[in-house]
């Protein structure tokens, strides 16, 4: 079958480790099922895997990708939940042995993917495959950040740092639909304008806000840490899911203890939370922002688009 996979890992030149071509279809263990992939969205996780972050050379070749929507063996359209963890836990994301597809088990940038049967969630009716493929990582991550971790009040205020990425655009759309006042920072006027078009009040990076925030949603890390902490109201919550701008940040602890702030990490979400966000998006018609779609055979071009930092919204591979 055709797939995009890491044939090696290369921290200096990740694209030198990328192969797009024929590979054996994944095995189907007991209690797993095979899905014919209709569309798969890209994430920075795919680029990190090529660079050897979370993936060792001896695990290669490894099919990339965590997100997919496709047709099951019974003919149903389903969204793939990408976390492989202990289903007996109330929160499988807290399983210390949990992994994502493409870390131990072959991923979704392929014609077929094998997953546990419980990892299939009905796709929203009437959505395109490209739209539905954006739900499992970015929308699930943003949903958990806003609700479970961030406890965003219905009439609250939320700041989304670094608009344009998949999680950031999802957070803007979801927070707006949840009834919050949404602000978003952007590094250039065009990106701020696009954030405004999907419901956020645009703010220059590091700029002054008209009010203090209940929640700050951050996938950038070090460059925005000081601004995020200062932007929170007393008792506010900074929720981090990534560090695309750098992992080592300085925090003025005086703000943290005096205002009784919470700094929270968040990674992916549970299967139940994926069911929640799929239902919420279907009922409210909250659809993802898609930057571009590519054929699976053009996966390298798609990954380079993601790596450029110029994409606004999701980059998606389609198989049909």
Secondary structure, DSSP 4 states (H G I P E B T S, - for coil): -EEEEESS--SS-GGGGEEEEE-PPPP--TTEEEEEEEEEE--HHHHHHHTTSS--GGG-SEE--S--EEE-TTS-EEEEP-EE--TTSS-GGG-TT-EETTTSS--SSBSEEEEEGGGEEEPPTT--HHHHTTIIIIIHHHHHIIIIIT---TT-EEEESSTTSHHHHHHHHHHHHTT-EEEEEESSHHHHHHHHHTTPEEEETT---SS-EEEEEESSBGGGHHHHHHHEEEEEEEEE---TTBS-----HHHHHHTT-EEEE--S--HHHHHHHHHHHHHHT----EEEEEEGGGHHHHHHHHHHT---SEEEEE--
